[in-house]
Amino acid sequence: MRLIDTLLKKARELILTSQYTVALTGAGISTPSGIPDFRSPESGLWSHYDPMAVASLRGFRYNPALFYEWLYPLAQNMLYAHPNPAHFALAELEQLDLLQAIITQNIDLLHSKAGSSTVYEIHGHMRTMTCIKCFANYELFPILERYLEDRNVPTCEQCGGVLKPDVILFGEQLPARVYSQVKHVLRQADLMIVAGSSLEVMPVADFPREVKERGGRLMIINLQPTDYDTLADVVIHDDVAVVLPTIVSLIKGEQND
């Protein structure tokens, strides 16, 4: 039996024998949908800009035009992206009652679009935007779509303040309510599936360790090695859009036998 077949079989068994499974997803699960990884040299998202200048709360307040200039190519991809087989595979695991929650670092809404219902967006989302002056809230899509056409920084209809997407920038606190819910989920998890995350950004990078310290098991599916590979019960270095659907197919095949 090939090594990959052995790993896939073990991954299936981990899921089938777990009582409370949580997925932790990062940029790697959305790159097959055409959304670039922020840190990849190929994406250019960080290669031509200082992250602290364009993607920090302080930088946004000082120069929102630069933030939107940086966001422009990313927004083009994100607004019109569709879920890929990895997103649909996780949604199917939830439907099979084999996945209880998804914790995602992504802001692209693709898990929800794929049909997943219990999704914790730990770094915010591209669903709404808020005025930094009067805190009025707006639906993001029509405003950002207009920005893509006219390149004018979006402003509040009520007070004229700049509108900021409801995503977490550097120097900004994680959403308290979501973070509290995530910590509750982590206390229950006996299996965490890391899918497409390099596990480099804190505090999210520490979530797998929390699960392991409570006696849970860990599965990592990521193209590149992570610092947590040695802690994992199963590590598969391959495309999540191929691996996750394959695992689901193996699970359904066994359940149908």
Backbone bond lengths (Angstrom), bond angles and torsions (degrees), N, CA, C in turn:
res aa  C-N    CA-C-N  psi(-1)  N-CA   C-N-CA  omega(-1)  CA-C   N-CA-C  phi
1 M - - - 1.461 - - 1.527 109.73 -
2 R 1.337 116.11 134.79 1.460 120.25 179.37 1.532 110.20 -66.75
3 L 1.339 115.33 154.74 1.465 120.35 180.00 1.525 111.10 -58.18
4 I 1.336 117.25 -43.52 1.461 119.99 -177.85 1.523 110.87 -61.97
5 D 1.334 116.96 -36.95 1.468 120.36 178.66 1.527 111.01 -66.04
6 T 1.329 115.75 -38.63 1.466 120.40 177.48 1.522 110.86 -64.04
7 L 1.345 116.13 -43.58 1.467 120.54 179.86 1.521 111.45 -65.66
8 L 1.328 116.92 -41.25 1.470 120.40 179.13 1.524 111.16 -64.57
9 K 1.317 116.24 -39.61 1.465 120.39 178.43 1.526 110.36 -64.57
10 K 1.339 116.59 -41.37 1.463 119.83 179.09 1.527 110.50 -67.05
11 A 1.337 116.39 -38.62 1.467 120.34 177.75 1.526 110.19 -60.66
12 R 1.315 116.66 -44.14 1.470 121.11 177.69 1.515 110.71 -59.11
13 E 1.326 117.53 -44.86 1.462 121.14 -177.91 1.531 111.37 -65.61
14 L 1.328 116.59 -38.17 1.469 119.59 178.15 1.529 110.63 -60.48
15 I 1.323 115.94 -43.65 1.466 119.80 -178.55 1.522 110.86 -68.10
16 L 1.319 116.70 -43.21 1.467 120.41 -176.38 1.525 112.82 -69.20
17 T 1.322 116.87 -24.68 1.473 119.63 -176.74 1.524 112.89 -101.73
18 S 1.325 117.18 3.76 1.464 120.53 179.48 1.521 110.54 -93.99
19 Q 1.322 115.47 149.57 1.458 121.14 -179.74 1.530 111.74 -95.79
20 Y 1.334 116.97 -28.80 1.467 120.34 -176.85 1.529 107.19 -145.66
21 T 1.321 115.25 101.18 1.462 121.35 -176.59 1.527 110.68 -105.47
22 V 1.318 115.59 135.08 1.457 122.68 179.23 1.524 108.58 -123.87
23 A 1.320 116.70 135.64 1.459 120.84 173.80 1.526 109.60 -100.87
24 L 1.316 115.89 139.57 1.466 122.53 173.87 1.517 106.80 -117.79
25 T 1.334 116.85 116.30 1.461 119.45 -174.87 1.522 112.11 -117.04
26 G 1.333 113.86 148.67 1.460 121.09 179.32 1.514 110.89 -130.33
27 A 1.302 115.84 -165.90 1.471 121.90 -172.97 1.521 112.82 -57.06
28 G 1.340 117.00 -31.01 1.459 120.61 -176.23 1.514 114.59 -63.71
29 I 1.329 117.45 -19.93 1.464 118.53 178.92 1.527 111.00 -81.00
30 S 1.316 116.84 -17.92 1.466 120.60 -178.05 1.522 113.90 -104.42
31 T 1.316 118.73 -11.40 1.468 119.48 178.51 1.533 111.97 -61.46
32 P 1.354 120.15 -34.10 1.469 117.77 175.23 1.532 113.17 -65.70
33 S 1.329 117.17 -14.93 1.470 121.30 176.50 1.523 111.62 -90.75
34 G 1.332 116.82 4.21 1.459 120.79 177.16 1.508 114.87 92.15
35 I 1.343 117.15 9.07 1.461 120.60 178.14 1.526 108.45 -97.51
36 P 1.329 118.64 118.12 1.463 120.77 -173.40 1.520 113.00 -70.60
37 D 1.308 114.83 150.48 1.459 122.83 173.78 1.533 107.68 -75.26
38 F 1.323 116.48 127.51 1.472 120.75 -177.52 1.523 111.76 -54.44
39 R 1.331 116.63 -39.01 1.457 119.62 -171.65 1.521 114.52 -92.42
40 S 1.301 117.08 -7.34 1.456 119.97 -179.23 1.528 110.50 -69.15
41 P 1.342 118.14 131.58 1.466 120.19 177.65 1.525 111.65 -59.18
42 E 1.344 116.82 -27.90 1.456 120.62 -177.70 1.529 112.32 -72.05
43 S 1.329 117.16 -26.10 1.459 119.70 -173.39 1.523 112.81 -74.11
44 G 1.319 116.68 -32.77 1.455 120.12 -178.84 1.515 114.22 79.66
45 L 1.338 117.89 -1.90 1.458 119.84 -175.79 1.521 112.25 -66.03
46 W 1.332 115.78 -33.90 1.460 118.67 177.37 1.533 111.53 -106.20
47 S 1.304 118.02 -14.39 1.466 119.60 -172.00 1.527 113.17 -70.70
48 H 1.332 117.36 -26.43 1.461 119.40 -178.09 1.521 113.00 -110.73
49 Y 1.331 117.27 1.44 1.462 120.64 -177.75 1.525 110.29 -137.19
50 D 1.300 115.84 149.11 1.455 122.47 171.87 1.535 107.05 -81.02
51 P 1.344 118.01 116.94 1.468 119.86 -177.30 1.519 113.07 -53.79
52 M 1.330 117.36 -38.56 1.460 119.90 -177.70 1.528 112.05 -71.85
53 A 1.324 116.54 -21.69 1.465 119.58 178.86 1.521 111.33 -82.55
54 V 1.340 116.84 -37.21 1.467 118.69 -173.39 1.527 113.64 -103.33
55 A 1.333 117.93 -26.36 1.461 119.82 -172.01 1.523 112.92 -122.91
56 S 1.321 116.73 26.64 1.465 120.75 173.37 1.528 107.86 -110.42
57 L 1.318 116.13 157.09 1.463 120.11 178.78 1.525 110.30 -62.12
58 R 1.323 115.68 -40.80 1.469 119.51 179.24 1.527 110.82 -63.79
59 G 1.347 115.18 -43.39 1.460 119.26 179.27 1.517 112.08 -63.86
60 F 1.336 116.45 -38.57 1.454 120.17 179.52 1.527 110.91 -63.17
61 R 1.328 115.83 -44.89 1.466 119.14 -179.06 1.533 111.55 -65.98
62 Y 1.335 116.17 -34.23 1.463 120.53 -177.48 1.523 111.85 -77.46
63 N 1.356 115.92 -39.91 1.460 119.39 -175.45 1.530 110.26 -147.05
64 P 1.341 117.72 74.80 1.466 119.98 -178.98 1.522 112.87 -62.04
65 A 1.333 117.42 -27.75 1.466 119.90 179.76 1.521 110.84 -63.09
66 L 1.339 117.29 -38.42 1.460 120.98 178.43 1.517 110.58 -66.67
67 F 1.347 116.64 -39.48 1.463 120.61 176.56 1.528 110.33 -58.58
68 Y 1.314 116.92 -48.02 1.459 119.73 -177.69 1.519 112.13 -69.48
69 E 1.320 117.06 -30.91 1.471 120.52 174.66 1.521 109.91 -63.31
70 W 1.339 115.83 -43.09 1.468 120.96 177.89 1.526 110.95 -66.79
71 L 1.349 116.10 -37.36 1.458 121.05 -176.49 1.521 112.97 -72.87
72 Y 1.321 117.36 -23.37 1.466 121.78 -170.72 1.531 113.91 -49.08
73 P 1.332 120.04 -57.38 1.476 118.72 -177.78 1.529 112.41 -66.33
74 L 1.337 116.99 -33.92 1.456 120.31 178.70 1.522 110.60 -66.79
75 A 1.332 116.47 -42.62 1.465 120.80 -179.60 1.522 111.10 -62.98
76 Q 1.322 116.85 -38.45 1.457 120.34 178.06 1.528 110.97 -57.17
77 N 1.342 115.54 -44.11 1.467 119.83 179.29 1.521 111.67 -70.28
78 M 1.332 115.95 -43.54 1.456 121.12 -169.83 1.527 113.19 -72.04
79 L 1.311 117.26 -40.88 1.461 120.15 -175.08 1.524 112.31 -63.89
80 Y 1.330 116.54 -31.02 1.461 119.89 -174.11 1.534 112.91 -112.71
81 A 1.327 116.84 11.19 1.466 120.44 -179.47 1.526 111.35 -73.83
82 H 1.323 115.02 153.05 1.460 121.68 177.86 1.527 109.71 -119.09
83 P 1.313 117.72 149.80 1.469 119.92 176.66 1.521 110.47 -59.28
84 N 1.316 115.37 149.47 1.456 121.13 176.98 1.540 109.91 -108.51
85 P 1.329 118.74 178.71 1.466 120.09 -175.96 1.527 115.09 -56.30
86 A 1.337 118.13 -27.10 1.471 120.01 178.49 1.524 110.74 -67.68
87 H 1.340 116.58 -43.60 1.470 120.16 177.32 1.527 110.74 -61.32
88 F 1.330 115.91 -44.97 1.463 120.01 -178.70 1.531 111.58 -66.43
89 A 1.338 116.19 -33.44 1.469 119.60 178.89 1.524 110.66 -64.58
90 L 1.323 117.64 -42.58 1.462 120.29 178.21 1.531 110.93 -66.42
91 A 1.325 116.90 -38.27 1.462 119.82 176.74 1.526 110.45 -62.74
92 E 1.314 116.02 -37.53 1.472 119.45 179.75 1.525 111.17 -69.89
93 L 1.321 117.27 -37.48 1.468 119.71 175.75 1.524 110.77 -60.71
94 E 1.329 116.32 -38.05 1.463 119.67 177.29 1.528 110.34 -65.16
95 Q 1.327 116.77 -42.28 1.458 120.96 179.21 1.522 111.79 -63.99
96 L 1.329 116.29 -30.01 1.464 121.27 177.79 1.529 111.94 -82.67
97 D 1.337 116.18 2.10 1.466 123.35 -178.14 1.529 111.61 63.10
98 L 1.325 115.17 32.99 1.464 120.88 179.10 1.525 112.00 -112.07
99 L 1.325 116.77 -1.41 1.460 122.23 177.13 1.522 107.37 -138.29
100 Q 1.326 115.50 122.12 1.460 119.27 -173.98 1.531 113.70 -93.20
101 A 1.339 118.03 -24.01 1.464 119.54 -177.92 1.523 110.06 -164.71
102 I 1.332 114.59 155.02 1.463 122.16 171.97 1.524 108.08 -119.91
103 I 1.316 115.76 128.61 1.460 122.24 170.37 1.524 105.63 -106.33
104 T 1.320 117.31 119.53 1.459 118.36 -177.00 1.519 112.10 -121.72
105 Q 1.321 114.74 141.39 1.461 122.00 172.58 1.526 110.84 -86.15
106 N 1.318 116.46 -8.07 1.457 121.26 -174.37 1.530 111.51 -85.36
107 I 1.315 115.29 151.83 1.467 121.81 -177.78 1.523 111.30 -110.78
108 D 1.339 117.54 8.65 1.467 122.23 -166.41 1.526 115.28 -88.82
109 L 1.329 119.11 -4.95 1.468 123.96 177.13 1.528 113.77 69.78
110 L 1.321 118.58 8.39 1.464 119.80 -172.54 1.531 113.04 -69.69
111 H 1.328 117.77 -28.17 1.469 118.35 176.22 1.523 110.63 -64.51
112 S 1.308 116.41 -44.01 1.468 120.20 178.72 1.522 110.62 -65.12
113 K 1.331 116.82 -40.92 1.463 120.38 178.90 1.530 111.43 -63.49
114 A 1.338 116.49 -28.69 1.463 120.48 179.55 1.522 112.55 -79.92
115 G 1.332 116.69 -11.66 1.459 119.59 177.66 1.511 115.59 110.62
116 S 1.322 118.42 0.81 1.462 120.45 176.54 1.524 108.87 -71.16
117 S 1.336 117.05 136.98 1.462 120.16 -175.36 1.525 113.56 -104.51
118 T 1.336 117.86 -27.93 1.465 120.35 -178.82 1.524 108.55 -108.21
119 V 1.324 114.97 89.80 1.461 121.59 -175.35 1.520 109.11 -126.70
120 Y 1.326 117.00 125.31 1.454 122.25 178.11 1.525 108.12 -106.29
121 E 1.333 116.10 110.86 1.460 121.99 -176.01 1.533 108.29 -91.57
122 I 1.318 115.28 88.07 1.458 121.85 -169.65 1.522 112.40 -68.58
123 H 1.318 118.12 -22.76 1.469 121.72 179.19 1.529 112.12 -109.35
124 G 1.325 116.87 21.12 1.450 120.47 179.80 1.515 112.37 85.58
125 H 1.349 116.25 -164.11 1.458 119.94 -173.11 1.530 110.68 -159.34
126 M 1.334 113.68 164.77 1.466 121.26 177.94 1.531 109.79 -101.58
127 R 1.318 116.41 43.81 1.460 122.03 -179.56 1.530 111.55 -98.32
128 T 1.319 115.40 -38.76 1.465 121.64 -177.50 1.521 109.73 -137.12
129 M 1.327 116.34 169.90 1.454 122.54 174.54 1.523 108.90 -141.50
130 T 1.349 115.28 155.84 1.457 120.69 -172.63 1.514 110.47 -129.55
131 C 1.326 115.74 140.93 1.468 121.23 175.63 1.524 108.89 -71.90
132 I 1.331 117.41 129.05 1.467 120.21 -178.17 1.528 111.66 -77.96
133 K 1.327 117.00 -4.71 1.466 120.82 -179.95 1.523 112.18 -101.99
134 C 1.333 118.23 -54.47 1.467 121.01 -177.21 1.525 112.85 -109.14
135 F 1.345 117.39 -4.84 1.464 124.02 175.81 1.527 113.96 68.59
136 A 1.315 117.98 19.51 1.460 120.76 171.91 1.521 109.01 -64.31
137 N 1.330 116.30 144.22 1.460 121.39 -175.56 1.530 110.25 -110.55
138 Y 1.333 115.83 141.21 1.462 121.65 -177.60 1.521 110.46 -134.38
139 E 1.325 115.94 152.74 1.458 120.46 170.05 1.522 107.91 -68.91
140 L 1.322 116.32 133.35 1.464 120.06 -171.08 1.521 113.74 -76.05
141 F 1.325 117.87 -43.95 1.467 120.70 -166.41 1.530 113.71 -53.14
142 P 1.339 119.89 -53.83 1.475 118.05 -177.22 1.519 113.62 -64.61
143 I 1.339 116.88 -31.54 1.464 120.09 -179.40 1.519 110.88 -72.75
144 L 1.328 116.16 -44.00 1.462 118.95 -179.52 1.525 110.90 -71.85
145 E 1.317 116.69 -32.15 1.462 120.02 175.87 1.534 110.22 -62.87
146 R 1.328 115.92 -39.31 1.466 120.34 176.77 1.529 110.66 -65.99
147 Y 1.350 115.92 -38.85 1.465 119.30 178.27 1.526 111.06 -62.29
148 L 1.320 116.88 -38.31 1.460 119.93 -179.99 1.529 111.50 -62.98
149 E 1.329 116.40 -23.94 1.465 120.58 179.35 1.525 112.43 -88.04
150 D 1.346 116.16 -44.16 1.474 117.55 -173.12 1.530 115.09 -106.38
151 R 1.341 117.06 -10.97 1.475 123.59 178.22 1.528 112.64 60.72
152 N 1.329 118.38 21.24 1.459 121.53 175.56 1.526 109.67 -91.79
153 V 1.330 117.52 132.54 1.461 121.53 179.81 1.532 109.30 -56.51
154 P 1.338 118.69 126.12 1.469 121.37 -178.53 1.529 112.10 -63.25
155 T 1.316 116.16 135.62 1.462 120.98 -179.82 1.521 110.60 -129.72
156 C 1.308 114.85 160.11 1.461 123.72 -176.30 1.530 111.38 -73.83
157 E 1.323 115.74 134.18 1.458 120.58 178.13 1.529 111.71 -70.02
158 Q 1.335 116.36 -23.36 1.458 120.03 -175.03 1.527 113.56 -87.54
159 C 1.357 115.86 -40.86 1.471 117.75 -174.80 1.519 114.20 -129.37
160 G 1.322 117.26 -6.74 1.458 120.24 -180.00 1.507 114.89 84.24
161 G 1.348 117.27 2.21 1.463 120.68 178.40 1.518 111.75 -69.12
162 V 1.328 115.93 162.03 1.470 121.01 179.76 1.528 109.80 -74.32
163 L 1.326 116.21 139.98 1.457 121.65 177.18 1.520 110.12 -93.09
164 K 1.322 115.69 133.69 1.461 122.01 179.13 1.534 109.31 -115.94
165 P 1.333 117.80 128.32 1.470 119.21 174.31 1.531 110.12 -56.19
166 D 1.318 116.79 147.11 1.458 120.93 -176.99 1.531 111.12 -81.31
167 V 1.322 114.67 56.36 1.462 123.13 174.92 1.523 107.95 -113.49
168 I 1.321 115.43 156.51 1.462 120.66 -178.04 1.521 109.81 -88.47
169 L 1.322 115.72 118.63 1.461 121.34 177.93 1.521 110.03 -94.69
170 F 1.321 116.68 165.76 1.464 120.89 175.31 1.529 108.80 -57.33
171 G 1.326 115.93 136.36 1.458 120.51 179.72 1.512 112.96 86.65
172 E 1.321 117.48 3.92 1.455 121.75 -178.22 1.530 109.30 -111.31
173 Q 1.320 116.77 142.29 1.459 121.12 179.70 1.529 110.68 -69.52
174 L 1.339 115.82 145.45 1.455 119.53 172.79 1.532 108.85 -65.06
175 P 1.338 117.72 150.64 1.468 119.64 179.93 1.528 110.85 -60.23
176 A 1.324 116.37 119.00 1.470 121.55 -170.35 1.522 112.67 -58.99
177 R 1.320 116.74 -44.47 1.465 119.67 -177.19 1.522 111.27 -64.82
178 V 1.326 116.24 -45.82 1.461 120.48 179.80 1.526 110.43 -63.73
179 Y 1.331 116.74 -42.79 1.467 120.58 -179.39 1.528 110.53 -62.08
180 S 1.320 117.36 -40.82 1.462 121.11 177.69 1.529 110.89 -63.36
181 Q 1.318 117.03 -41.37 1.464 120.97 178.10 1.521 110.98 -64.91
182 V 1.319 116.25 -39.96 1.468 120.80 179.18 1.530 110.84 -63.18
183 K 1.314 116.89 -43.22 1.467 119.86 179.65 1.525 110.43 -62.88
184 H 1.324 117.67 -36.35 1.460 121.34 176.81 1.530 110.18 -64.69
185 V 1.317 117.09 -42.60 1.465 122.19 178.40 1.526 110.69 -62.85
186 L 1.329 116.56 -43.03 1.461 120.32 -178.81 1.524 112.05 -62.32
187 R 1.320 116.72 -33.63 1.471 119.93 179.59 1.529 112.09 -68.01
188 Q 1.324 116.31 -22.20 1.461 120.10 -179.04 1.530 113.17 -94.25
189 A 1.317 116.64 -20.40 1.464 120.81 -170.88 1.523 112.79 -68.79
190 D 1.333 115.44 131.73 1.463 119.35 170.51 1.531 111.25 -111.09
191 L 1.347 116.06 0.24 1.457 121.67 171.82 1.519 108.52 -150.70
192 M 1.333 115.70 131.44 1.457 120.83 172.08 1.512 108.83 -117.76
193 I 1.336 115.45 129.16 1.463 121.67 174.24 1.527 107.48 -104.09
194 V 1.318 116.99 111.16 1.467 121.40 175.46 1.525 107.25 -89.40
195 A 1.323 116.44 120.27 1.461 120.17 -176.12 1.522 110.32 -126.04
196 G 1.318 116.57 109.54 1.453 120.94 174.94 1.510 114.97 73.32
197 S 1.304 118.02 32.57 1.466 121.33 176.71 1.519 109.88 -124.25
198 S 1.327 115.55 136.66 1.462 120.55 177.33 1.517 111.54 -81.26
199 L 1.344 116.74 -9.21 1.470 122.80 179.06 1.534 111.23 55.52
200 E 1.325 115.41 49.79 1.458 120.74 -179.81 1.523 113.30 -112.59
201 V 1.322 117.40 -16.39 1.468 120.83 -174.30 1.523 110.09 -101.24
202 M 1.313 116.10 121.04 1.457 121.32 177.61 1.528 109.65 -85.41
203 P 1.346 118.11 152.83 1.469 126.97 1.69 1.515 114.19 -85.41
204 V 1.342 117.98 -2.46 1.462 120.55 -176.48 1.529 111.56 -59.58
205 A 1.326 116.53 -36.07 1.459 120.21 -178.61 1.521 112.90 -60.48
206 D 1.318 116.59 -18.88 1.461 120.37 -178.45 1.530 112.89 -89.35
207 F 1.323 117.98 -8.77 1.461 120.50 -176.83 1.533 113.19 -60.85
208 P 1.347 119.45 -42.70 1.464 118.60 178.35 1.526 112.87 -59.90
209 R 1.336 115.83 -38.93 1.469 118.24 178.30 1.521 110.93 -62.50
210 E 1.327 117.67 -39.28 1.464 121.03 179.44 1.527 110.83 -60.32
211 V 1.318 116.28 -42.56 1.473 120.21 179.39 1.521 110.51 -65.08
212 K 1.317 117.11 -44.27 1.468 120.72 -179.83 1.525 111.55 -64.32
213 E 1.322 117.49 -39.96 1.463 120.55 -178.36 1.524 112.10 -65.92
214 R 1.339 116.77 -22.94 1.470 120.41 177.59 1.525 111.50 -91.90
215 G 1.316 116.01 9.68 1.460 120.17 177.46 1.507 114.79 91.97
216 G 1.337 117.17 6.47 1.452 120.44 179.97 1.521 112.26 -79.86
217 R 1.319 114.85 175.44 1.462 121.33 -179.56 1.525 109.89 -112.06
218 L 1.314 114.96 160.05 1.462 120.84 -171.97 1.524 110.82 -134.75
219 M 1.335 114.91 130.31 1.460 122.18 175.56 1.525 107.69 -121.93
220 I 1.322 117.53 129.89 1.464 121.50 179.82 1.525 109.18 -120.27
221 I 1.339 115.03 123.57 1.464 121.38 175.81 1.527 106.33 -122.41
222 N 1.322 115.81 108.12 1.461 120.63 -175.22 1.523 108.63 -158.17
223 L 1.311 117.11 143.16 1.462 119.74 -179.11 1.519 112.06 -60.18
224 Q 1.333 116.46 -43.35 1.454 121.47 -176.71 1.529 111.09 -102.90
225 P 1.339 117.14 154.44 1.470 119.82 175.51 1.522 111.35 -62.30
226 T 1.319 116.71 153.65 1.459 122.45 175.32 1.527 108.77 -123.35
227 D 1.313 115.69 166.55 1.471 120.36 178.76 1.523 112.05 -69.81
228 Y 1.341 116.45 -10.34 1.461 120.23 -176.84 1.527 112.72 -103.04
229 D 1.320 117.17 4.24 1.468 119.80 -177.56 1.523 112.47 -57.65
230 T 1.338 116.76 -36.81 1.468 119.65 -177.49 1.524 112.47 -69.98
231 L 1.337 117.25 -18.62 1.463 120.91 178.13 1.519 112.33 -86.97
232 A 1.327 116.44 -17.19 1.459 120.79 -169.58 1.521 112.74 -79.06
233 D 1.323 114.90 150.48 1.461 121.52 175.39 1.518 111.50 -82.54
234 V 1.333 116.00 -29.08 1.462 122.53 175.26 1.518 108.01 -140.89
235 V 1.326 116.68 132.00 1.469 121.95 175.20 1.522 107.76 -128.15
236 I 1.335 115.87 125.63 1.461 121.25 177.60 1.519 108.27 -126.48
237 H 1.326 116.30 113.18 1.457 121.06 179.10 1.529 108.57 -93.82
238 D 1.320 114.28 87.40 1.461 120.23 -178.13 1.525 108.60 -159.75
239 D 1.310 115.75 178.08 1.463 122.66 -177.31 1.531 110.00 -70.75
240 V 1.347 116.62 122.26 1.471 120.01 -179.23 1.522 111.47 -61.87
241 A 1.337 117.52 -29.03 1.459 120.79 -178.60 1.522 111.82 -71.43
242 V 1.328 116.58 -13.15 1.463 122.10 174.61 1.524 110.48 -101.81
243 V 1.331 116.21 -44.81 1.465 121.00 -173.48 1.525 112.42 -68.03
244 L 1.320 117.88 -49.19 1.466 120.07 -175.94 1.533 112.44 -61.72
245 P 1.341 119.38 -47.04 1.467 118.28 176.87 1.534 112.71 -61.55
246 T 1.330 116.49 -33.90 1.461 119.50 178.44 1.521 110.84 -65.22
247 I 1.330 116.60 -42.92 1.471 120.50 178.11 1.526 110.31 -62.00
248 V 1.325 117.00 -42.91 1.467 120.47 178.91 1.526 110.69 -62.53
249 S 1.314 116.98 -41.18 1.470 120.84 177.90 1.526 111.25 -61.97
250 L 1.338 116.98 -40.53 1.461 120.63 177.79 1.522 110.55 -64.49
251 I 1.311 116.83 -40.64 1.463 121.05 179.83 1.521 110.61 -64.95
252 K 1.321 116.89 -45.89 1.469 120.70 -179.25 1.519 111.01 -66.50
253 G 1.340 116.26 -35.34 1.460 119.81 177.81 1.507 111.78 -62.88
254 E 1.367 116.15 -41.23 1.448 120.09 -179.94 1.521 110.74 -69.65
255 Q 1.355 116.20 -39.42 1.464 119.25 -178.95 1.512 111.69 -68.07
256 N 1.361 116.90 -25.93 1.451 120.09 -179.38 1.519 113.15 -86.30
257 D 1.351 115.77 -12.08 1.473 119.09 -179.36 1.526 111.16 -67.95
